[in-house]
């Protein structure tokens, strides 16, 4: 039984370091594993220049359907609200280890013969996401690109 308590104490210490100590050190410029962010959005987060909105030459309704299917099938993601008329999907993504919840907003907008997909991901708690929100966006956009490529 003491092994169990040692494991719980170790996990708690790791959580404290990950969510409080590392972000504080990063703000002082001492450690920079991940940018100290609470929100990541495609095309609007300079710390992640690779995360850009997805542009496809498909009708918005088709892209919306594929995006909704992808959001519903990703592991640990739950779609909480959809508005097809506004091109909006809101979901919750839970982290694997601690089950923290990140709010993910997906917007699908029509352009000049193209459809634009932008994504925002933000944690509900903590001062830094340790790169999780960027991973949420990368996984979603990658899966959506594969789904649209197969369709």
Buried (B, 14 or more C-beta within 10 A) or exposed (E): EEEEEEEEEEEEEEEEEBBEEBBBBBEEEEEEEBBBBBBBBBEEBEEBEEBEBBEBEEEBEBBBBBBBBBBEEBEEBBBEEBEEEEBBBBBBBBBEEEEBBBBBBBBBBEEEEBBBBBBBBBBEEBBBBBBBBBBBBBBBBEBBBEBBEEE
